[in-house]
């Protein structure tokens, strides 16, 4: 008998986001479904990566990454998170934050262990966990605030739960965890001896008085938290695949082994470009936050003009909207109607839930301001003319 893929892996790999990206390309639509971005990259980062290529920096780095990059990550953590990890023993450079997550669960959890995701969750918090043979559970966070409630967290735990995954600011909701949520997480994690995997890719994007709080900075969580970060979003280099895991030395040592087994090392010229990127001044990050908040508000205006209910978060580059008022049977149908009748691609909510999300669409605004303006105008202008029937509503087959 020929080898067959594991059914649960195949079932988890249907990616609503990339399906919509493909369809947006076919239709020539504005793509707000995927966080690909179209923003300029810091010239200093590009110049350093190009210089590294010209210098002949074509070999491997050590498994935990170049020393100068680990030092730069530690410095940035001190500014954003409030902790300064030891770059020698507590920082691991990976192939993006997904690579950091995959290396961490591969090193610190065993097949059959339970991992708890916070719904709505980032799609690639589920898929690597399934591939690793973990049992994936979920704790629901409700609109409009999408806050983590201690009672729901406790109710979602199972006897085999060994880890909980949080994301702050959250992809897809934009929610920023507050002090009360972090305290609740700490109580449960300590009581149940849980590993905490904290995705903080959007830590640079926090708006309007909200404060970024990392579980890694909480005294009761520091020794049990793996902080996951990435260059992709705040520095607009999604294709560079430079990320990192920050963890206490014993955990980081195991992650180094797993990272080496998965990828060997991240690309060296891009590691060196990342050093330059991480050295950006305060004015860069201030402009980043200011521009993102303005784009969020413009998108919210367009969605309200469409007649749906947006849930603007306090950070990140995404927001969710309840689209039931449009009258479609599911968010997939709503997404296809917006794609073809408004020329705007959004991601159906199904992909961010273990079971649910039928009423939601995710919209990304980590793109140029002009792109957001055009999308917002198109959404508002589509009110009352979306077709609720026809072949264009059929959900396409998965594909590249």
N, C-alpha and C positions, 0 to 999 in steps of 0.2 A: 504494500500500500504506500502511495506517495505521501510525503510529509504534508501536514495540514496546519494552517495557522490556528492559534488558540482562538476559540470563538469569542471569548470575552475581550480580547485585544481588538479583533475586527469590529466588534460592536461599539467599542469606545473610540474608535479612530475616525468616525464620521465627523468631519469638521465643518460645522455650519459657517464659520468665518471664511475659510478658504473657498468654500463653494460660492459664497457671495462675492468674493474678490474675483473669482473666475468669471462669474456672470456679469459683474460690473465691467470687466474688460470687454466682454462680448458686446455689451449694450452701449459702451461708451459713457457709462454713468459715473457720477462722483462717488468715489469709494470712501465711505465712512464706516465700513464694516470691519476693516482690519487696521491695526495700528502701524501701518507701514511708514507714514510720514512723508512729507515732501519739503522739509525745512533744511536750511543751510547748515553745514557742518563747520565747526570751528576751523579756520584755516591752519592754525598752529598744529592741530591734531592730524590733519591730512598731510601737512608738510613733514611732520615727524615720522609718520608711517612711510611716506615716499622715501625720505632720507634713509630710513632703516633698510628698505629694499636696495637702495643704491649702495649702501655700506656693506651689503652682502649678509644681512641678518636673516639667513634662510634656514637656519638649523632649529633644533629643539630648544625649548627652555626646560628648566627642571619642572617636575610634575605640578608644583604649587604655583608656578608662574614666575615671571621676572621680579627680582627683588625691588626694583624701583617702582614697579606697578603696585606691588603689595604695600609698599610704603605710602604711595599716593592714595590707595584705597583706605588705609588706616587713618590718614589725615582727614579725608573727606568724611569718614564715619564719625570722627570727633566733632566735626562741625555740624553734621546733620542729625546724628543719632545721640550724641553726647557720651559716647564711649570711644576709647582709643585702643583698638585691639593690637596685640603684638604682631607685627607684620611677618615675623619669622615663624611663629607657631600657630597663629589664629586666623590667617587669611589664605584662601585658596583661589587662584584665578581659574575660571572655567570657561566653557563654550556657552556664553550667555547665562541668564538666570535659570532657564530650563535645564541647562547642563549642570548648574549648581544644585538644583532640586533633584535631578536624577542621580547625581553622584551622592548626595546626602542620603536619600532614601535607600540607595543601594548599599551604602556603608553602614547605616545605623538601624535599619529595619530588616526583618526577615520575611520571606514569603509566608503568607497567612496572617501576618500582623495586620491590625486594623489602623487605618488612617482616616481622620475625620476632616472633611472639607467644609468650609463655611459658604453656604449658598446665598447669593449667586457667587460662583467661583470662576476663576480663570480656567479655560478649557484644559490647558496643559498642566494643571494641578492633578487632574484625574488620569489622563492618558499614561504618563510615566509610572504612576502608582499601579495601574492595572498591569502594565508590562512587567513591573517588578514583582507581580504576584501578590500584591497587598489587597486586603479587603477594604473597599472604599465605602465610607459612610458619609452622611452630610447632616449639618445642622442648619435649619432654615433661618434666614434673617429677612424680616418683612419690610416692604416699602411703607412709608416713604424714606425712613431713616436708614434701613438696612443695618441696624445695630446688632451686636452680638449679645444675647441675653443669657445670663448664667443658667437659668432654669432650663432653657432649650439645649444649652451645651451639655448639661448634665444628663438630660433625657436622651441625648443622641449617643452617649458613650455606650460601648459594648465591652464585654469581658476581655476581648483581645485588642481593644484600642490602645495603641502605643504612641500615637502622634496626632497632633492637630495642626492644620495649615491655616494661617491667616494671611491676609493681604491688605496692607495699609500704606498709602491710599489704595482703595480697592479697584481692581479691574475685575468686573465691569461697572460697578455702581458709583465709584468716586467717593465712597464713604471713607472718612478718616477716623480710625479708632480713637476714642477718648480715654481719659484716665480711668473712668469707671469700668469700661470694657477690659482694659489691660489688667486691672485688679481682679476682675472676675476670672479672666483667663489664668492669672497667676494662682488663684485659690484652687481652681480645678486641676491645673497642671501639676502643682505640688502634691495635692492630695492623691492624684492618680499616677504620679510619677511619669508624666507624659513628656515626650519630645515636642518642642514647638518649632515649626518651620515658618519663618516670617518673610514673606515676599514683600520687599520694600523697593521695588523697581521704580516706583513713582514718588519716592520720598522727597524729591526736589519740587514736586508739584503740590503745594498746599496753599489754599486761598483764604482770604477774608477772615482772618482771625483764628482759623483752625491751627492746631499745632501738631506736627508729626511726632508721634510717640512710638518708640520701638520696644517690643517685648524684650529685646536684648539689653535694654538699658534698665529694666526693672530688676531690683536686687534679687527677688525670688526666682526670676526667670533666666538670669544671665547664664547660669551654668547648664541650662537645658534648652537653649535657643540657638538655632542656626539662622542667621540673617542672610537673605538672598538678595543680591543686587545686580545691576547691569548697567552697561554704558548705553544700551540701545535707545531708550526713550528720551532722557534728558539731554543727550548729546546727539540724537538724531542719526544713529548709525546702527540700525537694526541688523544689517547684514554683516557687521564686523564680528558678531558673536563673541563679545567679551563680557563676561560676567564674573561674579565672585560669591563665595560663601565665607562668612565670618562666624566663627564658632570657638568655644573653649578648646584649648589645645588637644585634649584627648579625642574630642569629636572631629576636630580639623584634621588630625593625623589620619583617622580612618577615611575621611573624605578625600584626602590626597591620594590614598591608595585607589579608591573607587574612581576618582577623576582620571588617574593615570590609566586605569583599565578601560575606561570609556573612550577617552580622546587622546591620551598621551600628554598633550598640552595645547593650549590655545595658540593661534597664529602669532608668532613673535613680532613681526612688523606692526601688527595691529595692537599688540600689547604695549609697544612703545608709543604708538599714536595715542593710546588711552592715557598714558602718563601725562601727555600734554593736555588732553581734554579735561582730565580731573583737576588740572591746575588753573582752570578758568576762574576769573575774579568774581567777586560778589555781585557786580553789576550784571553779569551774564545770567545768573540764577534769578535775580530780581526781575529782569526782563522776561525770563522764561515763565515765571509765575504770573506776572501781570498780563502777558499776552494770552496765556492759557485761560485765565479767568475771563478775559474779555471774549474769547472765542466760545467758551462755555455759555456765557450769557447770550451771545448772538444765536447760538444753536437752540437754546431754550426758547428764545423769542420765535424762531421759525417753527419749532415743534408745537408751540401753543397756537400759532397761526394755522397749523394743520388741523388743530382740534383734538390733539392727544394730550396726555398728561406726562410731562417730563419730570424726572426726579434728579435735579442738579445736586451733585455731591460737592464735597469741600476740597477735593483734590483729584489728582490723576488726569487722564486724557479721555475718559469715557463717561457716558451717562446712560441710564436706562430710561425708557419711556413706556408707559402703559398705552397700548394702541387699540384697546377694545372698542373705543368710540368709533373707529373706522368701520366696524361691522364685519370684519373678516373672521373666518372660523379659527384661524391660528396665526401666530406671529410669522410663520413661514409664508402664508398667503399674503399677509400684510407686507412682508419684506419684498416679495416678488412684485406686488402692485406698486410699491414705492419705486422699485428699481425701474420698471418699464413706464410707469405713468408720471413719475416725478423726476426720474433720472438720478436718484440717490440710493446708494446701497447701504443697508444696515444689517446687523447680524441678529438672527432670531434668538429669542431668549432660551430656547430649548438647550442650547449648547452650554449654558452656564448653570444648569441644574441637573441633579440626579433624577429628578422627576418634577417637572413644573416649567415655568417660564413661558407658557403658551401665550400669555398676554403681553409679553415684553419684547422690545427691540433694543439692541445696544447701538449707540452712535458714538463714533470716535471724533475727537476734535484736535488730535495731535498733528494737524496738517496746517498748511499756510492759511493765514487769515482770509485771503481772497477765496480760497476753496471753501471755507466754512460759510462765508457770506453767500456765495453762490448756492451752496446746499440749503442754507436756511431760507433763502428767497424761493428756491424751487419747492421746498416742503410747504411753506406757507401758501404758495401759489397753486398747489395741488389740491387744496381743500375742496371737496365737493365734486371732484372729477376723477377720483380713483375708481377703476372698474372692479367690481366685486365678483366678476365671473369671467371665464375665458381661459384659454390654454396657457396664457402667460402667467397664471397663478400656480401652475404645476411646479412642485419642487424638483429641481434637476438632480440627476444621478450624481453621486460623488465622483470626483475626478481631479486631476492635477490642474 
